[in-house]
């Protein structure tokens, strides 16, 4: 085994899993395990709760550059897809009918699609949680 594979490719242990296995060894009764499991769930939720608080503070900021960057990205992606899937084909059709030599700009939608999927993916996961009854 090489030096780099030992550093980067070795087995990694999730911190929460390590704490959970330690709790399993320490606590033996069902009540103690249930309390330990509740503590683990609270630990797992901490990063998400902190991110939600950051999002809330960002959205309530008075500067449009802080509060409006997510809607701006959404509108830019939406306009980009509008051009790529409706505007460009209609423009090409009109230019062909008019028999004019014009070339419309073509947008590469790969990066737009990545952004939109990332932004909508979080909402989609939240919908799955709601459908499974995991959120209140």
PyMOL commands that set and color helices and strands:
alter all, ss='L'
color gray80, all
select helices_A, chain A and resi 3-8+15-26+30-59+64-67+69-98+110-131
alter helices_A, ss='H'
color red, helices_A
deselect
rebuild
show_as cartoon
